[in-house]
Amino acid sequence: MNLRRLAVTAGVIFVFALAWNAVVRMVLLREANMALDAIARPVADRSMMLGLLLTAGLAVRFVYSYASCVRAPGVKRVLGHGAFFGLLAGLLVDLNQFVLYPIPASLALAWFAFGFVEFGIYGLFAAWLYLVDERRLADASA
């Protein structure tokens, strides 16, 4: 496994994840998320560092899994890998939030849908960055 490729790809996915979630949570689902203010932890009590570490860890885990499991990159395999992670995250996080807290089903479904798309995009980033890097390596050795 190429650690440089893993770090670069995870870094790109990390930055994308921060931007994607900012747009989804603070713009597209802002009103729906504001309805949760009464049951959410106050902003001052939230750990931004822990959130960033979790996002970085997920990006690294996604790329590591991609590099380990997707042997023949193709759009179906890449999107399948993203779908696997999207379903896993959606079930473990979004459905669990719906079960535990009094949130509307439509909000949990919106979180799930945006997350599913997000992980599909992660897969496309992973495939594209690995493919570009492999081509550079092949061109350099030729």
N, C-alpha and C positions, 0 to 999 in steps of 0.2 A: 504494500500500500504506500502510495506517495503522500507523505505528510504535508508537503507544500501544497499539493492540489487539494487535499482535505481542508487545510487551513484557509486557502483562498476561497474555495467554494462555500465553506461554512461561514466565512466572513461576509460574503455577498448575500447569502441567505439570511444571516443575522440582520444585516442592514435592511434588507427587503422586509423582513418580518416586523421590524420596528415601524417602518413606514406604512406597511399594509395595515397593521393593527391600529396605528394612529388614525388613518383615514376611516377604517371601518368603525372603530369604537367612538371616535370623537366627532366624526362627521356623519357617516351614513346611519349609524345606529345611536346617535347621540341622545335623541329624545327617549328612546326605549331604555337606554342604559341609565339615564337620569332618574327613571322611575325606581331604580335600585338603590338610590342614595340613602334611603331610610334603613336599609338592611346591610349596606356595605361598610367595610372598615373605613374610617375617616382618611382622607387623602394624606394627612400628616402622619398617620400611623402605618402607612404602607411602605414596604421596603423596596425602593427602586432598584437597589443593588441586587437583591434577591431576584426580582423580576428580570433584570438584565442577564444574570447568571443562568436562570432557567431558560431564557430564550437562546442564549449562546449554547448551552448544553443540548438543547433540542436540535439546534442547527448542526452541531457536531455529530450528534447521534444519527440524524437523518442522512448526512453525507457519508458517515462511516457505514451505515446500513446499505446505502446505495452502492458504495464502492465494493462492499463485500457480497452483495446479493444480485446485483444486476450485471450479469455477465455479457450479454449482447444488447447494448443500448439501442432502443428503438422507441418510437413514440408510445406504443402500447405498453411496453415494459416500464418506461419512465412514469407514465401516467398511472399505471397499476401500482407502482411503488408509492407514489404520492397518494393514491386512493387508499392504500392500506394504512398509511400513517394518518390520513384524514379521518378514516373510519375509527381507527383506534383512539385518536385524540377526541373525536366527537363523542364517542361512547363513554370514554373515561372522564371527560371534562364536562361537555355540554349537557349530556343526558344526566350526569350525576348532579350538576347544578340544578337542573329542573326537578330532580327527585328530592334534593335537600332543601331547596329554598322556594319561597312562593313567587316564582317568576312565570311570566306568561309563556305558554308553549311556543308561541310565535317568535319570541326572543331567543329561546333555546334553539329553535329550528334555524333562525337567521345566523346565530353564532356557528352552528354546525355547517350550514351551507357556505358561509364565508371561509371557514376553516378548511373545508373540503377543497375549495378552489385554491386556497393558499398553499396547501400541500402539493397540489398538482403543479402549481407554479414552481415550488421548490424543486420538484422532480425535473422540470424543464431546465431550470438553472443548473442543476447538478449535471444533467446530460450535456448541456451546451458547454459548460466550463470544462468538464472532463474531455470532451471531444476536441475543443479548441486547444487545450493543453497537450493532448496526445498528438495532434497535428503539428504543433510547434516542436515537440520532441522528435517526431519523425523527420521533420524538415531539417532540424539541427544535426541529426545523425547521418543524413543522406549526403 
